[in-house]
Amino acid sequence: MSRIVDRGYKHPEVLVSTDWVAEHVDDPQVRLVESNEDTLLYAAGHIRGAAEVDWTRDLNDPLARDYIDREGFEKLMARIGVSPETTIVFYGDKNNWWACYAFWVFQLFGHTNARVMDGGRLKWIKEGRELTREVPTYPPTTYHAPQRDDSRLRALRDNVLQHVKAGGQLIDVRSPEEYSGERLHMPDYPNEGALRGGHIPGARNIPWARAINPEDGTFKPVDELRSIYEIEQGLHPDQDTVVYCRIGERSSHTWFVLNYLLEHKHVRNYDGSWTEWGNSVGLPIER
């Protein structure tokens, strides 16, 4: 069974197949992590041995509009029974939106021994593979993490404003209706508090879903990805790029594509995204 998914990607080692996951379900050096938008899915059935990491409960500070700190991350890692040497494999619903989001947050703390299961829950279920409702327990671990480093991978509001003024590459991965300002949210989703519609000046609209095969949620091969991002949209791999959506989850998916599958040199995710930008006093927008 193939360990990695290689469709010409620059870093194929970051993707593993469902076959590989099925083979390593009982591997003590591997921890599967399920991260979903729908918080009821894990309880309804998950891959045997998989830990749940909920983006609101586990990754975000309960008071500050920010992520957990080093101590919080160390407690999370101890709870799910991993060490710095553990290979963590993320998967989830929505074609791995939140799996890529959790992967990205883990990178802020330097846990680079991480992978994503290509196709996520959708592919696993379509293949008729086993799910369980049994919640696993793990031997206790001690995890020592470095201080969170946002500088390389995360863009804050003022970073984005500077990036816009400098004419930097900026990608809005939302739907065309959100990008144009016609909608303040995705279809069938509640308004998440944005007062204005539109997009950040200079942003190119490349919806996140263009990177996947709709039938099973797997990533498209490198030549198709390069055609979308570099040929059609004219993005330069060597230039700084900021990606955003509404709250950072869809843009994490595009960040993953650009950073690992195409190897663009410096890609940052603006997790504040439109819920911050669309509410900020004095910030420019386009429609």
C-alpha beads as a LAMMPS data file, in Angstrom:
LAMMPS data file: protein, C-alpha beads

287 atoms
286 bonds

1 atom types
1 bond types

-500.0 500.0 xlo xhi
-500.0 500.0 ylo yhi
-500.0 500.0 zlo zhi

Masses

1 110.0

Atoms # bond

1 1 1 0.000 0.000 0.000
2 1 1 1.277 3.459 -0.862
3 1 1 2.415 5.546 2.096
4 1 1 2.161 8.860 0.315
5 1 1 0.006 10.436 -2.357
6 1 1 2.295 11.569 -5.152
7 1 1 0.728 13.446 -8.048
8 1 1 3.830 15.455 -8.772
9 1 1 3.628 17.477 -5.564
10 1 1 6.684 19.244 -4.190
11 1 1 6.121 17.660 -0.786
12 1 1 4.132 14.449 -1.324
13 1 1 5.117 13.238 2.139
14 1 1 2.479 15.497 3.722
15 1 1 -0.366 13.458 2.199
16 1 1 -1.215 9.860 3.033
17 1 1 -3.798 7.650 1.385
18 1 1 -6.803 6.007 3.023
19 1 1 -5.047 2.687 2.359
20 1 1 -2.055 3.844 4.385
21 1 1 -4.281 5.005 7.239
22 1 1 -6.109 1.661 7.302
23 1 1 -2.748 -0.079 7.512
24 1 1 -1.527 2.141 10.398
25 1 1 -4.638 2.337 12.567
26 1 1 -2.887 0.368 15.320
27 1 1 0.563 1.888 14.856
28 1 1 1.631 3.389 18.232
29 1 1 3.837 5.909 16.410
30 1 1 0.838 7.359 14.549
31 1 1 -2.049 9.377 15.974
32 1 1 -5.088 10.001 13.822
33 1 1 -6.827 13.303 14.549
34 1 1 -10.332 14.076 13.327
35 1 1 -11.267 17.748 13.107
36 1 1 -14.684 18.726 11.749
37 1 1 -16.962 21.658 11.229
38 1 1 -19.895 19.502 12.334
39 1 1 -19.053 18.728 15.952
40 1 1 -21.558 15.842 16.067
41 1 1 -19.783 13.754 13.455
42 1 1 -17.017 12.387 15.655
43 1 1 -19.500 10.969 18.177
44 1 1 -21.564 9.498 15.341
45 1 1 -18.556 7.555 14.055
46 1 1 -14.844 8.012 13.497
47 1 1 -11.818 6.000 12.445
48 1 1 -10.765 3.612 15.181
49 1 1 -8.202 5.166 17.491
50 1 1 -8.688 8.705 16.192
51 1 1 -8.608 11.594 18.661
52 1 1 -10.983 14.533 18.268
53 1 1 -9.586 18.053 18.062
54 1 1 -12.359 20.645 17.996
55 1 1 -11.297 23.978 16.553
56 1 1 -13.282 26.119 18.981
57 1 1 -12.849 24.101 22.156
58 1 1 -9.296 22.835 21.710
59 1 1 -7.444 25.325 19.500
60 1 1 -8.852 28.705 20.502
61 1 1 -8.305 30.664 23.697
62 1 1 -11.614 30.760 25.611
63 1 1 -11.407 34.540 26.165
64 1 1 -8.958 36.205 23.775
65 1 1 -9.589 36.241 20.037
66 1 1 -6.498 34.129 19.538
67 1 1 -5.161 30.598 19.635
68 1 1 -4.108 28.674 22.704
69 1 1 -0.668 29.406 24.125
70 1 1 2.239 27.011 24.596
71 1 1 0.893 25.650 27.875
72 1 1 -2.498 25.014 26.305
73 1 1 -0.935 23.258 23.348
74 1 1 1.183 21.059 25.610
75 1 1 -1.942 20.050 27.562
76 1 1 -3.768 19.260 24.330
77 1 1 -0.931 17.093 23.056
78 1 1 -0.664 15.271 26.374
79 1 1 -4.427 14.641 26.336
80 1 1 -4.380 13.049 22.887
81 1 1 -1.346 11.007 23.851
82 1 1 1.353 12.208 21.490
83 1 1 4.999 13.172 21.716
84 1 1 7.057 15.375 19.376
85 1 1 8.055 12.155 17.593
86 1 1 4.466 11.055 16.917
87 1 1 3.271 11.267 13.328
88 1 1 -0.091 13.051 13.427
89 1 1 -2.492 12.415 10.553
90 1 1 -5.364 14.887 10.253
91 1 1 -8.660 14.246 8.487
92 1 1 -12.193 15.590 8.686
93 1 1 -15.368 16.726 6.987
94 1 1 -15.863 19.470 4.387
95 1 1 -13.046 18.034 2.240
96 1 1 -10.540 18.556 5.056
97 1 1 -11.201 22.262 5.763
98 1 1 -10.743 21.855 9.476
99 1 1 -8.126 19.139 9.120
100 1 1 -5.953 21.634 7.227
101 1 1 -6.835 24.320 9.775
102 1 1 -5.710 22.113 12.681
103 1 1 -2.616 21.095 10.698
104 1 1 -1.810 24.799 10.255
105 1 1 -2.251 25.610 13.967
106 1 1 -0.004 22.678 14.889
107 1 1 2.655 24.127 12.579
108 1 1 2.573 27.352 14.605
109 1 1 3.898 25.259 17.487
110 1 1 6.471 23.489 15.361
111 1 1 4.898 20.029 15.148
112 1 1 6.090 19.356 11.615
113 1 1 5.690 15.587 11.852
114 1 1 2.173 15.907 10.494
115 1 1 0.199 14.641 7.523
116 1 1 -3.277 14.979 5.998
117 1 1 -5.372 12.019 4.840
118 1 1 -6.213 12.761 1.229
119 1 1 -9.978 12.909 0.727
120 1 1 -10.822 13.097 4.430
121 1 1 -13.994 11.567 5.899
122 1 1 -15.760 11.673 2.550
123 1 1 -13.325 9.331 0.827
124 1 1 -13.049 7.000 3.829
125 1 1 -16.832 6.599 4.020
126 1 1 -17.296 6.273 0.253
127 1 1 -14.869 3.387 0.303
128 1 1 -17.034 1.620 2.879
129 1 1 -14.360 1.618 5.558
130 1 1 -15.008 1.006 9.228
131 1 1 -16.157 3.698 11.655
132 1 1 -16.571 3.308 15.390
133 1 1 -18.267 5.241 18.195
134 1 1 -15.772 4.033 20.785
135 1 1 -13.777 6.932 22.208
136 1 1 -10.155 5.824 22.621
137 1 1 -7.932 6.395 25.621
138 1 1 -4.202 6.990 25.326
139 1 1 -1.199 6.453 27.594
140 1 1 -0.205 9.742 29.266
141 1 1 2.591 11.708 27.610
142 1 1 4.678 14.765 28.399
143 1 1 4.956 17.211 25.524
144 1 1 7.339 20.177 25.486
145 1 1 6.459 22.735 22.824
146 1 1 8.263 25.904 21.770
147 1 1 6.549 29.266 22.034
148 1 1 4.004 29.698 19.277
149 1 1 5.599 31.346 16.241
150 1 1 3.095 33.270 14.123
151 1 1 5.659 35.177 12.086
152 1 1 6.109 32.823 9.123
153 1 1 2.693 31.279 8.648
154 1 1 0.128 33.705 10.046
155 1 1 -0.862 37.191 8.921
156 1 1 -2.538 39.607 11.313
157 1 1 -4.656 42.583 10.266
158 1 1 -1.809 45.112 10.212
159 1 1 0.393 42.663 8.305
160 1 1 -2.331 42.376 5.675
161 1 1 -2.752 46.142 5.446
162 1 1 0.993 46.523 4.836
163 1 1 0.834 43.698 2.309
164 1 1 -2.004 45.447 0.438
165 1 1 -0.148 48.775 0.376
166 1 1 2.914 46.991 -1.014
167 1 1 0.862 45.377 -3.794
168 1 1 1.489 41.848 -2.498
169 1 1 -0.211 38.716 -3.762
170 1 1 -3.549 38.250 -1.996
171 1 1 -6.059 35.420 -2.483
172 1 1 -9.695 35.453 -1.412
173 1 1 -10.767 31.793 -1.397
174 1 1 -14.465 32.454 -0.724
175 1 1 -17.304 31.993 -3.176
176 1 1 -17.702 34.547 -5.997
177 1 1 -20.854 35.879 -4.286
178 1 1 -18.958 36.585 -1.073
179 1 1 -16.070 38.094 -2.999
180 1 1 -18.364 40.461 -4.922
181 1 1 -20.211 41.540 -1.779
182 1 1 -23.489 40.005 -2.896
183 1 1 -23.387 37.745 0.165
184 1 1 -21.941 38.238 3.648
185 1 1 -21.684 34.482 4.184
186 1 1 -21.744 31.187 2.319
187 1 1 -25.101 29.866 1.079
188 1 1 -27.009 28.091 3.888
189 1 1 -24.717 29.558 6.553
190 1 1 -25.603 32.267 9.103
191 1 1 -24.075 35.712 8.854
192 1 1 -20.971 35.575 11.029
193 1 1 -21.013 39.210 11.971
194 1 1 -19.548 41.007 8.963
195 1 1 -21.125 44.436 8.503
196 1 1 -19.836 45.040 4.974
197 1 1 -19.592 42.841 1.914
198 1 1 -16.806 42.783 -0.645
199 1 1 -13.152 41.854 -0.628
200 1 1 -9.763 43.210 0.391
201 1 1 -8.374 45.521 -2.327
202 1 1 -6.223 43.706 -4.850
203 1 1 -7.346 40.212 -3.834
204 1 1 -7.820 37.610 -6.536
205 1 1 -10.800 35.298 -6.147
206 1 1 -9.710 31.653 -6.321
207 1 1 -12.369 29.584 -4.507
208 1 1 -10.779 26.907 -2.340
209 1 1 -12.772 24.082 -3.951
210 1 1 -11.017 24.511 -7.279
211 1 1 -8.090 22.596 -5.741
212 1 1 -10.032 19.384 -5.152
213 1 1 -11.699 16.616 -7.123
214 1 1 -15.392 16.984 -6.213
215 1 1 -16.178 13.285 -6.436
216 1 1 -13.973 12.257 -3.506
217 1 1 -12.391 15.400 -2.019
218 1 1 -8.847 14.482 -3.018
219 1 1 -6.405 17.126 -4.187
220 1 1 -5.967 17.666 -7.915
221 1 1 -2.617 16.724 -9.508
222 1 1 0.147 19.294 -9.567
223 1 1 -0.225 20.228 -13.228
224 1 1 -3.886 21.166 -12.704
225 1 1 -3.068 23.122 -9.555
226 1 1 -0.261 24.974 -11.284
227 1 1 -2.603 25.775 -14.176
228 1 1 -5.131 27.337 -11.768
229 1 1 -2.853 29.300 -9.457
230 1 1 0.177 30.144 -11.562
231 1 1 -0.928 30.177 -15.205
232 1 1 -4.549 31.318 -14.983
233 1 1 -4.155 33.620 -11.955
234 1 1 -0.523 34.613 -12.483
235 1 1 0.709 33.907 -8.963
236 1 1 4.488 33.847 -8.603
237 1 1 5.809 31.061 -6.331
238 1 1 8.711 33.212 -5.143
239 1 1 6.581 36.157 -3.983
240 1 1 4.893 36.586 -0.596
241 1 1 1.239 35.542 -0.583
242 1 1 -1.587 36.033 1.931
243 1 1 -4.732 33.890 1.788
244 1 1 -8.031 34.560 3.574
245 1 1 -11.702 33.573 3.683
246 1 1 -14.237 34.382 6.449
247 1 1 -12.652 32.877 9.579
248 1 1 -9.548 31.120 8.265
249 1 1 -10.710 27.563 7.673
250 1 1 -11.129 27.521 3.892
251 1 1 -7.980 29.608 3.485
252 1 1 -6.045 27.016 5.543
253 1 1 -6.941 24.528 2.817
254 1 1 -5.523 26.836 0.122
255 1 1 -2.503 27.620 2.318
256 1 1 -1.819 23.875 2.446
257 1 1 -2.055 23.586 -1.351
258 1 1 0.282 26.496 -2.038
259 1 1 2.762 25.723 0.717
260 1 1 3.161 21.972 0.306
261 1 1 1.756 20.818 -3.006
262 1 1 3.098 23.700 -5.146
263 1 1 5.876 24.936 -2.798
264 1 1 5.191 28.641 -2.955
265 1 1 7.939 30.189 -0.863
266 1 1 6.145 32.374 1.684
267 1 1 2.412 31.860 2.208
268 1 1 0.587 33.183 5.264
269 1 1 -2.964 32.529 6.384
270 1 1 -4.991 35.547 7.536
271 1 1 -7.295 33.817 10.016
272 1 1 -9.007 37.065 11.019
273 1 1 -10.267 37.075 7.434
274 1 1 -13.489 38.802 6.416
275 1 1 -15.140 38.672 9.849
276 1 1 -12.363 40.986 11.041
277 1 1 -11.645 43.005 7.896
278 1 1 -15.306 43.596 7.062
279 1 1 -15.911 45.030 10.545
280 1 1 -12.756 47.091 11.029
281 1 1 -13.087 50.863 11.046
282 1 1 -11.028 52.604 8.371
283 1 1 -9.989 49.550 6.348
284 1 1 -10.563 49.711 2.585
285 1 1 -12.731 47.266 0.676
286 1 1 -13.545 46.637 -2.980
287 1 1 -16.700 45.325 -4.622

Bonds

1 1 1 2
2 1 2 3
3 1 3 4
4 1 4 5
5 1 5 6
6 1 6 7
7 1 7 8
8 1 8 9
9 1 9 10
10 1 10 11
11 1 11 12
12 1 12 13
13 1 13 14
14 1 14 15
15 1 15 16
16 1 16 17
17 1 17 18
18 1 18 19
19 1 19 20
20 1 20 21
21 1 21 22
22 1 22 23
23 1 23 24
24 1 24 25
25 1 25 26
26 1 26 27
27 1 27 28
28 1 28 29
29 1 29 30
30 1 30 31
31 1 31 32
32 1 32 33
33 1 33 34
34 1 34 35
35 1 35 36
36 1 36 37
37 1 37 38
38 1 38 39
39 1 39 40
40 1 40 41
41 1 41 42
42 1 42 43
43 1 43 44
44 1 44 45
45 1 45 46
46 1 46 47
47 1 47 48
48 1 48 49
49 1 49 50
50 1 50 51
51 1 51 52
52 1 52 53
53 1 53 54
54 1 54 55
55 1 55 56
56 1 56 57
57 1 57 58
58 1 58 59
59 1 59 60
60 1 60 61
61 1 61 62
62 1 62 63
63 1 63 64
64 1 64 65
65 1 65 66
66 1 66 67
67 1 67 68
68 1 68 69
69 1 69 70
70 1 70 71
71 1 71 72
72 1 72 73
73 1 73 74
74 1 74 75
75 1 75 76
76 1 76 77
77 1 77 78
78 1 78 79
79 1 79 80
80 1 80 81
81 1 81 82
82 1 82 83
83 1 83 84
84 1 84 85
85 1 85 86
86 1 86 87
87 1 87 88
88 1 88 89
89 1 89 90
90 1 90 91
91 1 91 92
92 1 92 93
93 1 93 94
94 1 94 95
95 1 95 96
96 1 96 97
97 1 97 98
98 1 98 99
99 1 99 100
100 1 100 101
101 1 101 102
102 1 102 103
103 1 103 104
104 1 104 105
105 1 105 106
106 1 106 107
107 1 107 108
108 1 108 109
109 1 109 110
110 1 110 111
111 1 111 112
112 1 112 113
113 1 113 114
114 1 114 115
115 1 115 116
116 1 116 117
117 1 117 118
118 1 118 119
119 1 119 120
120 1 120 121
121 1 121 122
122 1 122 123
123 1 123 124
124 1 124 125
125 1 125 126
126 1 126 127
127 1 127 128
128 1 128 129
129 1 129 130
130 1 130 131
131 1 131 132
132 1 132 133
133 1 133 134
134 1 134 135
135 1 135 136
136 1 136 137
137 1 137 138
138 1 138 139
139 1 139 140
140 1 140 141
141 1 141 142
142 1 142 143
143 1 143 144
144 1 144 145
145 1 145 146
146 1 146 147
147 1 147 148
148 1 148 149
149 1 149 150
150 1 150 151
151 1 151 152
152 1 152 153
153 1 153 154
154 1 154 155
155 1 155 156
156 1 156 157
157 1 157 158
158 1 158 159
159 1 159 160
160 1 160 161
161 1 161 162
162 1 162 163
163 1 163 164
164 1 164 165
165 1 165 166
166 1 166 167
167 1 167 168
168 1 168 169
169 1 169 170
170 1 170 171
171 1 171 172
172 1 172 173
173 1 173 174
174 1 174 175
175 1 175 176
176 1 176 177
177 1 177 178
178 1 178 179
179 1 179 180
180 1 180 181
181 1 181 182
182 1 182 183
183 1 183 184
184 1 184 185
185 1 185 186
186 1 186 187
187 1 187 188
188 1 188 189
189 1 189 190
190 1 190 191
191 1 191 192
192 1 192 193
193 1 193 194
194 1 194 195
195 1 195 196
196 1 196 197
197 1 197 198
198 1 198 199
199 1 199 200
200 1 200 201
201 1 201 202
202 1 202 203
203 1 203 204
204 1 204 205
205 1 205 206
206 1 206 207
207 1 207 208
208 1 208 209
209 1 209 210
210 1 210 211
211 1 211 212
212 1 212 213
213 1 213 214
214 1 214 215
215 1 215 216
216 1 216 217
217 1 217 218
218 1 218 219
219 1 219 220
220 1 220 221
221 1 221 222
222 1 222 223
223 1 223 224
224 1 224 225
225 1 225 226
226 1 226 227
227 1 227 228
228 1 228 229
229 1 229 230
230 1 230 231
231 1 231 232
232 1 232 233
233 1 233 234
234 1 234 235
235 1 235 236
236 1 236 237
237 1 237 238
238 1 238 239
239 1 239 240
240 1 240 241
241 1 241 242
242 1 242 243
243 1 243 244
244 1 244 245
245 1 245 246
246 1 246 247
247 1 247 248
248 1 248 249
249 1 249 250
250 1 250 251
251 1 251 252
252 1 252 253
253 1 253 254
254 1 254 255
255 1 255 256
256 1 256 257
257 1 257 258
258 1 258 259
259 1 259 260
260 1 260 261
261 1 261 262
262 1 262 263
263 1 263 264
264 1 264 265
265 1 265 266
266 1 266 267
267 1 267 268
268 1 268 269
269 1 269 270
270 1 270 271
271 1 271 272
272 1 272 273
273 1 273 274
274 1 274 275
275 1 275 276
276 1 276 277
277 1 277 278
278 1 278 279
279 1 279 280
280 1 280 281
281 1 281 282
282 1 282 283
283 1 283 284
284 1 284 285
285 1 285 286
286 1 286 287
